[in-house]
Amino acid sequence: MPNGKQRIEYAFNMELFIGDMHSKSGSVALHDIESLTGVDKSVLSRWQNNITLPSMENFMKICAALQLEPKNYFDKQVWELKK
């Protein structure tokens, strides 16, 4: 049982998101995902190559278009802080 304060952090799991994005779209081709989601394939490519992270707007747009659950892509880390 924690007796101090906690710091909670969430880390975005990009690898899982990219895998599910391809899986749910039924395609590995970025132009197909672009057609389904409205997110430019050059942006998708930068995500896939770990150059940038998606904006929250684009992340939510893809989740909605591909029926992905946004909370599945964030790993929760809890840190116990000493007094």
Secondary structure, 3 states (H helix, E strand, C coil): CCCCCEEEEEEECHHHHHHHHHHHHCCCCHHHHHHHHCCCHHHHHHHHCCCCCCCHHHHHHHHHHHCCCHHHHEEEEEEECCC
